[in-house]
Amino acid sequence: GRQLICDPHWVNKVKSGELDAIAPCLSCNNCIEASRTASDPRCTVNASVGREQEYELQPAETRKRVLVVGSGPAGMEATATAAARGHEATIYEKSSEPGKKLLYAAHPPQQKEIISLRNYLVQRLKKAGVVVRGGVKVDSKLVEEADADIVIIATGASSWIPNPLRKMAATLLSPATKWWGIKRIGKRGREPDNKLAR
């Protein structure tokens, strides 16, 4: 049942063999919690739940150049949606590949399903023909040279260190360092490999 909330076209996609186009249910139970509390329906993956008519994609009246900064879930979703509406969409990512923080998020026990979300979003970008520019740090000069009609900033959240611990910031470990075995935060920390994404 939850999978059909996440992707109401699941049956048709399975029937036609479009398995990589299925939006994956993360089993997070946001939908169940919403029904339990009698609040509006919601889904972590499918933002249009309960608002299907309001969020129905319409072809853009004017094709625009859309530049998206950041390739987390929000950035990839925004880019794929812009492309689906007919815009020329390009996504820029500071790291070497899209959705890298989702690799971190998928590492703890019981969170492996998050990798399927990352893979689904990356696949959407590929199918839409979106240009992904990895390893690029976006600055004002790049934005001006891109001459985009619309710029979407989707760089995500930053880690927050409480005031009493700020003096120790150089020695603190983030959840990512724990799960990936990185010794410490900073330039000496090694990047995660992509075993989970393969």
LUMKE-432904 format. One record per residue (C-alpha): residue number from 1; residue in one letter; chain; y negated, z negated, x negated. Coordinates in pm, whole numbers, plus 50000, padded with zeros to 5 digits. Each point is the difference from the previous one (the first is absolute). Layout:
BEGIN
{zagu NUM, 'A', 'A', {Y, Z, X}}
...
This chain:
BEGIN
{zagu 1, 'G', 'A', {50000, 50000, 50000}}
{zagu 2, 'R', 'A', {49747, 49912, 49729}}
{zagu 3, 'Q', 'A', {50055, 50333, 49825}}
{zagu 4, 'L', 'A', {49891, 50184, 50316}}
{zagu 5, 'I', 'A', {49680, 49798, 50008}}
{zagu 6, 'C', 'A', {49936, 50096, 49639}}
{zagu 7, 'D', 'A', {50086, 50367, 50058}}
{zagu 8, 'P', 'A', {50040, 50106, 50366}}
{zagu 9, 'H', 'A', {50112, 50346, 49880}}
{zagu 10, 'W', 'A', {50296, 49851, 49810}}
{zagu 11, 'V', 'A', {50268, 50157, 50223}}
{zagu 12, 'N', 'A', {49854, 50350, 49975}}
{zagu 13, 'K', 'A', {49954, 49969, 49623}}
{zagu 14, 'V', 'A', {50361, 49891, 49953}}
{zagu 15, 'K', 'A', {50120, 50282, 50227}}
{zagu 16, 'S', 'A', {49804, 50260, 49801}}
{zagu 17, 'G', 'A', {50099, 49852, 49663}}
{zagu 18, 'E', 'A', {49647, 49896, 49903}}
{zagu 19, 'L', 'A', {50112, 49667, 49861}}
{zagu 20, 'D', 'A', {49728, 49979, 49735}}
{zagu 21, 'A', 'A', {49738, 50033, 50276}}
{zagu 22, 'I', 'A', {50112, 49682, 50176}}
{zagu 23, 'A', 'A', {49749, 49716, 49977}}
{zagu 24, 'P', 'A', {50210, 49706, 49877}}
{zagu 25, 'C', 'A', {50016, 49670, 50186}}
{zagu 26, 'L', 'A', {49940, 49717, 49752}}
{zagu 27, 'S', 'A', {50167, 49737, 50222}}
{zagu 28, 'C', 'A', {49684, 49791, 49967}}
{zagu 29, 'N', 'A', {50013, 49901, 50370}}
{zagu 30, 'N', 'A', {49627, 50053, 50064}}
{zagu 31, 'C', 'A', {50100, 50182, 50318}}
{zagu 32, 'I', 'A', {50225, 49713, 50110}}
{zagu 33, 'E', 'A', {49729, 49742, 49929}}
{zagu 34, 'A', 'A', {49751, 50201, 50205}}
{zagu 35, 'S', 'A', {50234, 50011, 50299}}
{zagu 36, 'R', 'A', {50078, 49628, 49964}}
{zagu 37, 'T', 'A', {49631, 49907, 50010}}
{zagu 38, 'A', 'A', {49910, 50257, 50269}}
{zagu 39, 'S', 'A', {49744, 50159, 49769}}
{zagu 40, 'D', 'A', {49938, 50373, 49955}}
{zagu 41, 'P', 'A', {50299, 50188, 49858}}
{zagu 42, 'R', 'A', {49985, 50060, 49628}}
{zagu 43, 'C', 'A', {50203, 50137, 49712}}
{zagu 44, 'T', 'A', {49940, 49967, 49626}}
{zagu 45, 'V', 'A', {50090, 50366, 49942}}
{zagu 46, 'N', 'A', {49890, 50168, 50325}}
{zagu 47, 'A', 'A', {49636, 49911, 50073}}
{zagu 48, 'S', 'A', {50000, 50211, 50318}}
{zagu 49, 'V', 'A', {50244, 49775, 50189}}
{zagu 50, 'G', 'A', {49853, 49935, 50343}}
{zagu 51, 'R', 'A', {49713, 50239, 49925}}
{zagu 52, 'E', 'A', {50188, 50329, 49983}}
{zagu 53, 'Q', 'A', {49748, 50195, 50209}}
{zagu 54, 'E', 'A', {49703, 49853, 49819}}
{zagu 55, 'Y', 'A', {50148, 50079, 49656}}
{zagu 56, 'E', 'A', {50154, 50338, 50084}}
{zagu 57, 'L', 'A', {49924, 50235, 49713}}
{zagu 58, 'Q', 'A', {49771, 50288, 50087}}
{zagu 59, 'P', 'A', {49921, 50297, 49774}}
{zagu 60, 'A', 'A', {49664, 49953, 49830}}
{zagu 61, 'E', 'A', {49719, 50210, 50141}}
{zagu 62, 'T', 'A', {49859, 50050, 49650}}
{zagu 63, 'R', 'A', {50213, 50002, 49687}}
{zagu 64, 'K', 'A', {49863, 49757, 49743}}
{zagu 65, 'R', 'A', {50075, 49896, 49644}}
{zagu 66, 'V', 'A', {50132, 49646, 50007}}
{zagu 67, 'L', 'A', {50027, 49793, 49683}}
{zagu 68, 'V', 'A', {50209, 49682, 50020}}
{zagu 69, 'V', 'A', {49983, 49738, 49726}}
{zagu 70, 'G', 'A', {50317, 49789, 49975}}
{zagu 71, 'S', 'A', {50356, 50086, 50093}}
{zagu 72, 'G', 'A', {50128, 49684, 50159}}
{zagu 73, 'P', 'A', {50131, 50014, 50358}}
{zagu 74, 'A', 'A', {49649, 50034, 50149}}
{zagu 75, 'G', 'A', {49896, 50272, 49755}}
{zagu 76, 'M', 'A', {50317, 50203, 50047}}
{zagu 77, 'E', 'A', {49983, 49965, 50379}}
{zagu 78, 'A', 'A', {49634, 50104, 50008}}
{zagu 79, 'T', 'A', {50064, 50300, 49776}}
{zagu 80, 'A', 'A', {50308, 50121, 50188}}
{zagu 81, 'T', 'A', {49817, 49960, 50333}}
{zagu 82, 'A', 'A', {49697, 50192, 49874}}
{zagu 83, 'A', 'A', {50224, 50281, 49878}}
{zagu 84, 'A', 'A', {50193, 50004, 50330}}
{zagu 85, 'R', 'A', {49670, 50055, 50181}}
{zagu 86, 'G', 'A', {49925, 50300, 49778}}
{zagu 87, 'H', 'A', {49770, 49851, 49739}}
{zagu 88, 'E', 'A', {50025, 50073, 49628}}
{zagu 89, 'A', 'A', {50111, 49659, 49876}}
{zagu 90, 'T', 'A', {50031, 49875, 49643}}
{zagu 91, 'I', 'A', {50110, 49654, 49896}}
{zagu 92, 'Y', 'A', {49909, 49835, 49669}}
{zagu 93, 'E', 'A', {50202, 49716, 49851}}
{zagu 94, 'K', 'A', {49925, 49794, 49690}}
{zagu 95, 'S', 'A', {50368, 49950, 49914}}
{zagu 96, 'S', 'A', {50243, 50278, 49922}}
{zagu 97, 'E', 'A', {50150, 50031, 50348}}
{zagu 98, 'P', 'A', {49924, 49924, 50365}}
{zagu 99, 'G', 'A', {50097, 49673, 50165}}
{zagu 100, 'K', 'A', {50061, 49806, 49681}}
{zagu 101, 'K', 'A', {49921, 49658, 50148}}
{zagu 102, 'L', 'A', {50265, 50066, 50265}}
{zagu 103, 'L', 'A', {50249, 50000, 49713}}
{zagu 104, 'Y', 'A', {49889, 49644, 49925}}
{zagu 105, 'A', 'A', {50014, 49903, 50367}}
{zagu 106, 'A', 'A', {50355, 50131, 50037}}
{zagu 107, 'H', 'A', {50143, 49798, 49714}}
{zagu 108, 'P', 'A', {50047, 49651, 50151}}
{zagu 109, 'P', 'A', {50318, 49928, 50195}}
{zagu 110, 'Q', 'A', {49997, 50124, 50362}}
{zagu 111, 'Q', 'A', {49714, 50241, 49927}}
{zagu 112, 'K', 'A', {50190, 50307, 49877}}
{zagu 113, 'E', 'A', {49922, 50190, 50321}}
{zagu 114, 'I', 'A', {49640, 50033, 49882}}
{zagu 115, 'I', 'A', {50117, 50268, 49757}}
{zagu 116, 'S', 'A', {50096, 50218, 50296}}
{zagu 117, 'L', 'A', {49640, 49974, 50125}}
{zagu 118, 'R', 'A', {49867, 50112, 49663}}
{zagu 119, 'N', 'A', {50245, 50291, 49984}}
{zagu 120, 'Y', 'A', {49915, 50103, 50357}}
{zagu 121, 'L', 'A', {49626, 50003, 49929}}
{zagu 122, 'V', 'A', {50045, 50193, 49673}}
{zagu 123, 'Q', 'A', {50214, 50253, 50188}}
{zagu 124, 'R', 'A', {49726, 50039, 50264}}
{zagu 125, 'L', 'A', {49751, 50083, 49725}}
{zagu 126, 'K', 'A', {50236, 50263, 49855}}
{zagu 127, 'K', 'A', {50070, 50161, 50336}}
{zagu 128, 'A', 'A', {49628, 50014, 50080}}
{zagu 129, 'G', 'A', {49930, 50171, 49668}}
{zagu 130, 'V', 'A', {49766, 49724, 49891}}
{zagu 131, 'V', 'A', {49881, 50007, 49640}}
{zagu 132, 'V', 'A', {50080, 49668, 49832}}
{zagu 133, 'R', 'A', {49803, 49935, 49683}}
{zagu 134, 'G', 'A', {50165, 49711, 49820}}
{zagu 135, 'G', 'A', {49873, 49824, 49690}}
{zagu 136, 'V', 'A', {49637, 50057, 50098}}
{zagu 137, 'K', 'A', {49739, 49728, 50020}}
{zagu 138, 'V', 'A', {49740, 50105, 50255}}
{zagu 139, 'D', 'A', {49633, 49951, 49919}}
{zagu 140, 'S', 'A', {49675, 50121, 50156}}
{zagu 141, 'K', 'A', {49995, 50309, 49776}}
{zagu 142, 'L', 'A', {50342, 50112, 50121}}
{zagu 143, 'V', 'A', {49899, 49947, 50363}}
{zagu 144, 'E', 'A', {49683, 50206, 49951}}
{zagu 145, 'E', 'A', {50188, 50281, 49824}}
{zagu 146, 'A', 'A', {50270, 50007, 50271}}
{zagu 147, 'D', 'A', {49726, 50075, 50254}}
{zagu 148, 'A', 'A', {50210, 49850, 50281}}
{zagu 149, 'D', 'A', {49877, 49982, 50356}}
{zagu 150, 'I', 'A', {50174, 49667, 50055}}
{zagu 151, 'V', 'A', {50098, 49730, 49748}}
{zagu 152, 'I', 'A', {50247, 49731, 50107}}
{zagu 153, 'I', 'A', {50029, 49693, 49778}}
{zagu 154, 'A', 'A', {50351, 49856, 50037}}
{zagu 155, 'T', 'A', {50036, 49804, 49678}}
{zagu 156, 'G', 'A', {50161, 49697, 50162}}
{zagu 157, 'A', 'A', {49954, 49634, 49930}}
{zagu 158, 'S', 'A', {49953, 49820, 49670}}
{zagu 159, 'S', 'A', {50179, 49689, 49888}}
{zagu 160, 'W', 'A', {49801, 49684, 50066}}
{zagu 161, 'I', 'A', {50004, 49704, 49764}}
{zagu 162, 'P', 'A', {49879, 49664, 50140}}
{zagu 163, 'N', 'A', {49703, 49849, 49815}}
{zagu 164, 'P', 'A', {50192, 49707, 49844}}
{zagu 165, 'L', 'A', {50240, 50248, 49835}}
{zagu 166, 'R', 'A', {49751, 50258, 49872}}
{zagu 167, 'K', 'A', {49985, 49848, 49652}}
{zagu 168, 'M', 'A', {50374, 50060, 49977}}
{zagu 169, 'A', 'A', {49981, 50360, 50131}}
{zagu 170, 'A', 'A', {50128, 50152, 49676}}
{zagu 171, 'T', 'A', {50325, 49806, 50024}}
{zagu 172, 'L', 'A', {50066, 50028, 50373}}
{zagu 173, 'L', 'A', {50283, 50209, 50137}}
{zagu 174, 'S', 'A', {49975, 50201, 50319}}
{zagu 175, 'P', 'A', {50297, 50051, 50235}}
{zagu 176, 'A', 'A', {50038, 50345, 49845}}
{zagu 177, 'T', 'A', {50040, 49849, 49654}}
{zagu 178, 'K', 'A', {50269, 49767, 50130}}
{zagu 179, 'W', 'A', {50206, 50269, 50169}}
{zagu 180, 'W', 'A', {49960, 50264, 49730}}
{zagu 181, 'G', 'A', {50047, 49766, 49708}}
{zagu 182, 'I', 'A', {49657, 50063, 49852}}
{zagu 183, 'K', 'A', {49913, 49720, 49762}}
{zagu 184, 'R', 'A', {49632, 49970, 50085}}
{zagu 185, 'I', 'A', {49711, 50173, 50173}}
{zagu 186, 'G', 'A', {49791, 50233, 49786}}
{zagu 187, 'K', 'A', {50040, 50294, 49767}}
{zagu 188, 'R', 'A', {50316, 49856, 49847}}
{zagu 189, 'G', 'A', {50181, 49999, 50336}}
{zagu 190, 'R', 'A', {50238, 50291, 50034}}
{zagu 191, 'E', 'A', {50002, 50232, 50297}}
{zagu 192, 'P', 'A', {50297, 49988, 50236}}
{zagu 193, 'D', 'A', {50258, 50272, 49980}}
{zagu 194, 'N', 'A', {50080, 50203, 50307}}
{zagu 195, 'K', 'A', {50363, 49903, 50058}}
{zagu 196, 'L', 'A', {49928, 49904, 50359}}
{zagu 197, 'A', 'A', {49835, 50332, 50078}}
{zagu 198, 'R', 'A', {50292, 50211, 49883}}
